Amino acid sequence: TNSVGCDSIITIDLTVLEQKVNNIDASICEGQTFTLLDISESTAGTYSTIIPASNGCDSLITVELSVGQIVFVELEKSICEGDSYTIYDINENQSGVYETTVFSGGACDTFVSLTLTVNPHTTYFSEEVICEGDNFILDGIDASENGIYESTITNANGCDSLITIELIVIQKTNTIINETFCEGDAFDFHGMILDTPGNYETTLTSQSGCDSLITLELEMELIPRATVYKTICEGEEYTYGNITATESGLYETTINNTNSCDSIITLELTVNQPADGIEL
């Protein structure tokens, strides 16, 4: 009803504007801050803000914020003296702790901490003695003559170890011995009881531990022998050396000689009986 009391028909042409809703997935790294319009956040969560529109319909912005953690990588590496170790932008050849940051596109940075140990090369020297005819064997060294020999092996740390051996070869010795024994006796030659002249050999161990060949040239000296003839009368006594006899017979005794074999003396004793008398 209008002001004069008559009906007034009003026609409305209504337009409904759509409200815009924007959903945003965003991510930041630990320690960083996400900023958008009036949103300023550093923790994960869902955040919203409204942007007023000129047509009267506001726009709703929803941010789904995720916070990624920074990656810390700790490495322990060992290298040998003279070598170097390289990872990312680290290239070192001395023991120590080294750090670097690995930037990743879109993801959080990775912090790398490297503990580097440089192991030295080791050396070993030894003077070794062997006997002639033997071989010295050690870690790649196989030698039988005088000289200095070297070999490289890997030690417990995985690095080279230089082994130096000064080898001394002791020659075998040959000794000739001349000995004499008396007839009827025996000669003891390092446990061998010999009663016949000839050449004999045995092998002994010297002070150095090597074999020593001993050659014995053995000769036999004949015993000097003599016979003493003696006559006595019945009732008499005859003494010669350690022999004391009163009867006819053969007696033996030994006389010691200083520089030769003992002499065997045979005494042939004759005892004469007294006569019956003399007829004139």
C-alpha positions as CSV (number, residue, x, y, z in Angstrom):
1,T,0.0,0.0,0.0
2,N,1.5,3.3,-1.1
3,S,1.0,6.7,0.6
4,V,-2.3,7.4,-1.1
5,G,-3.8,4.1,-0.1
6,C,-3.5,2.3,-3.4
7,D,-1.6,-0.9,-4.0
8,S,2.0,-0.6,-5.2
9,I,3.6,-3.6,-6.8
10,I,7.3,-3.9,-6.2
11,T,9.4,-6.3,-8.3
12,I,12.8,-7.4,-7.0
13,D,15.4,-8.8,-9.3
14,L,17.6,-10.8,-6.8
15,T,21.2,-11.9,-7.6
16,V,23.0,-14.2,-5.2
17,L,26.7,-13.9,-5.4
18,E,28.8,-17.0,-4.6
19,Q,31.1,-16.7,-1.7
20,K,34.6,-17.8,-2.7
21,V,36.4,-20.3,-0.5
22,N,40.1,-20.9,-1.1
23,N,41.9,-23.9,0.5
24,I,45.7,-23.7,0.6
25,D,48.1,-26.4,1.7
26,A,51.3,-24.8,2.9
27,S,54.5,-26.2,4.6
28,I,57.4,-24.6,6.4
29,C,60.5,-25.9,8.1
30,E,61.0,-25.9,11.8
31,G,61.9,-22.4,13.0
32,Q,60.3,-20.6,10.0
33,T,57.0,-18.6,10.0
34,F,54.3,-18.8,7.4
35,T,52.7,-15.4,6.6
36,L,49.7,-14.7,4.4
37,L,47.5,-11.6,4.9
38,D,46.8,-11.5,8.6
39,I,48.0,-15.1,9.1
40,S,51.4,-15.4,10.7
41,E,52.1,-18.8,12.1
42,S,55.0,-21.1,12.9
43,T,53.2,-24.2,14.2
44,A,51.2,-26.7,12.3
45,G,47.5,-26.3,12.1
46,T,44.5,-25.0,10.1
47,Y,44.2,-21.2,9.9
48,S,41.5,-19.1,8.2
49,T,41.1,-15.5,7.2
50,I,38.4,-13.5,5.3
51,I,39.1,-11.1,2.4
52,P,36.3,-8.5,2.0
53,A,35.0,-8.2,-1.6
54,S,33.8,-5.1,-3.3
55,N,30.6,-6.8,-4.3
56,G,29.9,-7.4,-0.6
57,C,30.6,-11.2,-0.6
58,D,33.7,-12.0,1.4
59,S,36.3,-14.6,0.3
60,L,37.3,-17.3,2.9
61,I,40.9,-18.5,2.8
62,T,41.8,-21.6,4.7
63,V,45.4,-22.6,5.2
64,E,46.4,-26.1,6.1
65,L,49.9,-25.5,7.5
66,S,52.4,-28.3,8.1
67,V,55.8,-27.9,9.8
68,G,58.6,-30.1,8.6
69,Q,61.6,-31.0,10.8
70,I,65.1,-30.1,10.0
71,V,67.2,-33.2,9.3
72,F,70.4,-33.6,11.3
73,V,72.8,-36.2,9.9
74,E,75.9,-37.2,11.9
75,L,78.6,-39.2,10.0
76,E,81.7,-40.9,11.3
77,K,84.3,-41.8,8.7
78,S,87.9,-43.0,8.7
79,I,90.4,-42.6,6.0
80,C,94.1,-43.5,5.6
81,E,96.9,-41.0,5.7
82,G,97.3,-39.4,2.3
83,D,93.7,-39.9,1.3
84,S,90.8,-37.4,1.4
85,Y,87.1,-37.8,2.0
86,T,84.4,-35.9,0.1
87,I,80.7,-35.5,0.8
88,Y,78.6,-32.7,-0.5
89,D,80.8,-29.6,-0.3
90,I,83.1,-31.2,2.3
91,N,86.5,-32.3,1.0
92,E,89.0,-32.9,3.8
93,N,92.2,-35.0,4.6
94,Q,92.7,-34.1,8.2
95,S,91.1,-35.4,11.4
96,G,88.4,-33.2,12.7
97,V,84.6,-32.3,12.8
98,Y,83.2,-30.7,9.7
99,E,79.7,-29.3,9.1
100,T,77.7,-28.3,6.1
101,T,74.1,-27.6,5.1
102,V,72.4,-29.3,2.3
103,F,69.7,-27.2,0.8
104,S,66.7,-29.0,-0.7
105,G,64.2,-27.5,-2.9
106,G,60.8,-27.5,-1.1
107,A,61.9,-29.7,1.7
108,C,63.7,-28.7,4.9
109,D,67.4,-28.3,4.9
110,T,69.7,-31.1,6.0
111,F,72.5,-30.3,8.4
112,V,75.4,-32.7,8.0
113,S,78.1,-33.1,10.8
114,L,81.1,-35.2,9.7
115,T,83.6,-36.6,12.3
116,L,86.6,-37.5,10.2
117,T,89.5,-39.7,11.5
118,V,92.7,-40.0,9.6
119,N,94.6,-43.3,10.4
120,P,98.3,-43.2,9.9
121,H,100.2,-45.8,7.9
122,T,102.2,-48.3,10.1
123,T,105.7,-49.7,9.7
124,Y,107.3,-52.9,11.1
125,F,111.0,-53.7,11.1
126,S,112.6,-56.9,12.2
127,E,115.9,-58.6,12.0
128,E,115.5,-62.3,11.3
129,V,118.1,-65.1,11.3
130,I,117.7,-68.4,9.4
131,C,120.0,-71.3,8.6
132,E,121.3,-72.1,5.2
133,G,118.8,-74.1,3.3
134,D,115.8,-72.8,5.2
135,N,113.2,-70.2,4.0
136,F,111.8,-67.2,5.9
137,I,108.1,-66.7,5.1
138,L,106.0,-63.8,6.4
139,D,103.1,-61.9,4.8
140,G,104.2,-62.1,1.2
141,I,107.9,-62.4,1.9
142,D,109.5,-65.7,1.0
143,A,113.3,-65.5,1.1
144,S,116.3,-67.7,1.6
145,E,119.3,-65.3,1.1
146,N,120.8,-62.4,2.9
147,G,119.1,-59.1,2.2
148,I,116.4,-56.6,3.0
149,Y,112.9,-57.5,2.0
150,E,109.7,-55.4,2.1
151,S,106.0,-56.2,1.9
152,T,102.9,-54.1,2.2
153,I,99.8,-55.4,4.0
154,T,96.6,-53.9,5.3
155,N,96.6,-53.2,9.1
156,A,93.7,-53.4,11.5
157,N,92.6,-49.8,10.5
158,G,92.4,-50.8,6.8
159,C,95.5,-48.7,6.0
160,D,98.8,-49.9,4.4
161,S,101.4,-51.4,6.7
162,L,105.0,-51.6,5.5
163,I,106.9,-54.6,6.7
164,T,110.7,-54.5,6.4
165,I,112.7,-57.7,7.2
166,E,116.5,-57.7,7.3
167,L,117.4,-61.4,6.7
168,I,120.6,-63.0,7.9
169,V,121.5,-66.5,6.6
170,I,123.9,-68.4,8.8
171,Q,126.0,-70.8,6.7
172,K,126.3,-74.5,7.7
173,T,129.7,-75.3,9.2
174,N,131.8,-78.4,8.4
175,T,134.4,-79.4,11.0
176,I,137.0,-82.2,10.6
177,I,138.4,-83.8,13.8
178,N,141.3,-86.2,13.9
179,E,141.3,-88.6,16.9
180,T,143.3,-91.7,17.9
181,F,142.3,-94.6,20.2
182,C,144.2,-97.5,21.5
183,E,143.7,-101.1,20.4
184,G,141.1,-102.8,22.4
185,D,139.5,-99.5,23.6
186,A,136.5,-97.7,22.1
187,F,136.0,-94.0,21.2
188,D,132.8,-92.1,22.2
189,F,131.8,-89.8,19.3
190,H,128.7,-87.9,20.5
191,G,127.0,-91.0,21.7
192,M,128.4,-93.4,19.0
193,I,130.8,-96.0,20.6
194,L,133.4,-96.7,17.9
195,D,136.0,-99.5,18.1
196,T,137.0,-99.5,14.4
197,P,139.1,-96.9,12.6
198,G,137.5,-94.9,9.8
199,N,135.6,-91.7,9.0
200,Y,132.4,-91.0,10.8
201,E,129.9,-88.1,10.5
202,T,127.3,-86.5,12.8
203,T,125.2,-83.4,12.7
204,L,125.0,-81.1,15.8
205,T,123.2,-77.9,16.5
206,S,125.3,-74.8,16.9
207,Q,124.7,-71.9,19.3
208,S,122.9,-70.1,16.5
209,G,120.5,-73.1,16.1
210,C,121.8,-74.2,12.8
211,D,123.2,-77.6,11.8
212,S,126.9,-78.2,12.1
213,L,128.5,-81.2,10.3
214,I,131.2,-82.9,12.3
215,T,133.5,-85.4,10.5
216,L,135.7,-87.7,12.6
217,E,138.8,-89.2,11.1
218,L,139.5,-92.0,13.6
219,E,142.7,-94.0,13.8
220,M,143.6,-96.9,16.0
221,E,147.0,-97.1,17.7
222,L,148.4,-100.6,18.3
223,I,149.3,-101.6,21.8
224,P,153.1,-101.9,22.3
225,R,153.9,-105.5,23.4
226,A,157.1,-106.9,24.8
227,T,158.3,-110.2,26.4
228,V,160.7,-110.4,29.2
229,Y,162.5,-113.7,29.8
230,K,163.8,-114.4,33.3
231,T,165.3,-117.4,35.0
232,I,165.5,-117.8,38.8
233,C,166.4,-120.6,41.1
234,E,163.9,-122.5,43.1
235,G,163.2,-120.8,46.3
236,E,163.9,-117.4,44.8
237,E,161.3,-114.6,44.1
238,Y,161.2,-112.4,41.1
239,T,159.4,-109.0,41.0
240,Y,158.6,-107.1,37.8
241,G,156.3,-104.1,38.0
242,N,153.2,-105.4,39.9
243,I,154.2,-109.0,39.2
244,T,155.7,-111.1,42.0
245,A,156.3,-114.7,41.1
246,T,158.2,-117.8,42.4
247,E,157.0,-120.3,39.9
248,S,157.7,-120.9,36.2
249,G,155.0,-119.5,33.9
250,L,153.8,-116.6,31.8
251,Y,152.7,-113.4,33.5
252,E,151.3,-110.2,32.0
253,T,151.3,-106.6,33.3
254,T,150.5,-103.2,31.9
255,I,152.8,-100.2,31.9
256,N,151.2,-96.8,31.6
257,N,152.6,-94.6,28.9
258,T,152.1,-90.9,29.0
259,N,151.8,-90.0,25.3
260,S,150.7,-93.3,23.8
261,C,148.8,-96.5,24.6
262,D,149.7,-98.6,27.6
263,S,152.3,-101.3,27.0
264,I,151.6,-105.0,27.7
265,I,154.6,-106.8,29.1
266,T,154.7,-110.6,29.1
267,L,157.0,-112.1,31.7
268,E,158.2,-115.7,30.8
269,L,159.7,-116.9,34.1
270,T,161.7,-120.1,34.4
271,V,162.5,-121.6,37.8
272,N,165.5,-124.0,37.8
273,Q,165.7,-126.8,40.3
274,P,168.9,-127.3,42.4
275,A,171.4,-129.9,40.9
276,D,172.1,-133.3,42.7
277,G,175.7,-132.5,43.0
278,I,178.9,-132.8,41.0
279,E,180.7,-136.1,40.3
280,L,184.4,-135.8,39.9
